[in-house]
Amino acid sequence: MFPLPPPMRAALDVAHEAGVAGEVPVGAAVVLDGTIVAVAANAPRTLNDPTAHAEMRAIRLAAEKLGRDRLDGCDLWVTLEPCAMCAGAIAHARIARLYFGAADSKGGAVEHGPRFFGQPTCHHRPEVYAGIGEGEAAALLHGFFAPKR
C-alpha cells in the first residue's frame, strides 16, 4: 500500500481531531503549487455555523492567506464527497482540481445527488478525482456514527 499524498493525510488528521471534538469527521486542505496553504475541519457545532463545513473553512482560509477571492490553480483535498453548498463554493472559488476520499450517497453532490459540476448552469468545473484515502475516510465516518445509531 502506498502512503497517502500529504494534503489528504493532513485532511484526514484534522478530520480525526474534529471527530474527537464531536464534529462530523471531515477535513479539507487547499494546495497551491504543491504547498498546503490551508487546512480545516468541520466545525458547525463548535462555531454555531451551519456553513462551517471543512471545505468552506479551508477555502475561506486559503482566500484570506492568498489575498484573493478566486483560488485559480489551487487544488482542494477533502475526506468526503462535497455537498451542494460546498460544490457551489468550489465552483465560485475556481478550484482547479478536487480530490476526495469517501463517497457520500446521501449528501454528496459531485458523483451523487445533483451532480453539481455536470449541470449546465455550473460555470466552472474542476477536475475531479475520487476515492483517495477512501478506506480511512469512510472508517472515520463509520466509527463516528456507529455509536449514535
N, C-alpha and C positions, 0 to 999 in steps of 0.2 A: 504494500500500500504506500502511496506517495503522500508526503506531507501536504497539508493544505496551503494554498497561497497565503502570504502574510495578511492581506486585507480580510480574507474570510476567517482566518484564525483570530484576528482582532475582533471581528464582529461576533464570532461565537463566544469569545471570552467575555465581552460585555453583555451578551445575551444571558450567559450563565449568571453573571452578577445581578442582572435585572430579575431573573427568576428567584434568586435567593432573597431579593428585596420585596418579593411579592408581585412583581410586574410580570406580564406575559413575556417569556424569554425570547426576545427578538433583538438582534443587534445589526448595525449597519456601519459601513466605512466608505468614505469618499476618497478616491485616489486621483492624483494628477501627476502625470509623468513618472509613474512608478512610486510616488511618495504618498503615504497616507496623510491626508490633510485634516480629516475629521472622523471621529468615531463616536457613536452614540447608541444608546439602548432605549427600548420602550420606557416611557415614564408617564403615561396618562394618569395613573392613580397618584403617584408621587407629586406631580405638578398640578393635579386637578385640571387637566387639559386633554380633552378627547382627541386633539390633533397631535399629541406628543408621541407619535409613532417613531420608531428608530430611524426610519428613512427621512421623515420630515425634520427631525432634530439634526441628523447628520448633514442634510442639505443646507439647513439654516446655518450650522456651524461653519461649513465649508464656504458658503457665500460670504459670511462675515469675515472669515480669515483671509479669503482671497480678495475681498473688497469688490465683489461684483455680483450682479443678480443672476447672471447666466453662468452655468458651470460647463461651458463648451470644453470638450477634451477630457472631461472628468469621467471616471467610472464609479459606479455605485455597487458595492458588495453588500448583500443583505441575507440574513439567515432564513427568511421566509418570503415566499412569493408576495409581492406588494399588493395591497388592497387598491380600490379605485381612487381613493383620496391620494395615496402615495404615488400611484401611477400618474395621476394628473400633475403632481408636483415634479416628478421625474421629467415629464414632457416639458413643462414650463421652464424647468431649470436647464433644459437642453443637455441632459446627461448623455454621454456618447454610448456607453455600454453598461448594461445591467447584468450582474451576476447574482443569482440567488440559489439558496440551498433547498429547503423543503418546499414542496408544492402545497398550496392551500386550496383544496377543492371547495371549501365553504366561503371563504372570504377573499381569495385571490382574484386578481383582475388582469393578470397577464396571460396565463395559459388557461385560466378558468373564468367563470362568470362573464363579465362584459368583454373580456379580451381587449382591454383599453387601447393598446397600441395598434390593433388591427382595425379600429373604427375610422371611417373616412373623415371624421371631424378632428381626429388627433393630428396636430400639426407638427409634431416631432416624434419620431420613433427611434428609440435606442436599439442597438444590437442587444439581443437577449441570450443569455447563457444560463440554463437551469441545471439544478442537480449537483452543484459544487458544495461539498460538505453536507449533503442531504441527510445522510445517516445520523450524524451528530446533531444536526439542527432538529430533525424530527424527534430524536431521543430526548432532547431538552424539552421540547413541547409536550411530548407524551408524559414525561416524568413530572412536569408541572401540573398538567390537567388530570392525571390519573387519580390522585387523592381527592380531587374536588368532585369526582363523579360518583 
